[in-house]
Amino acid sequence: MLSCYQQNTDTKEFMGYRAHIIISLDDKGETKSVDFDAATKVKMNSDPKYRVFAERLKDSVLNPACSRP
């Protein structure tokens, strides 16, 4: 089984984290780019643990093995 995302369970509030992302796909339906909405970017800039969470999410979406439809 492919594990595309590893949650940082050292962070006390990790179960409550949510990130809003904007995903662009190419004509094959594979992920081309990922960006965060404004509120997510603000939280990333103010909370280092949340930033790690969001960056891991972004990396998993951009991973070719994990981004196929």
Secondary structure, DSSP 8 states (H G I E B T S, - for coil): --------TTSTTGGG----EEEEE-TTS-EEEEEE-HHHHHHHHH-HHHHHHHHHHHHHHH-TTT---
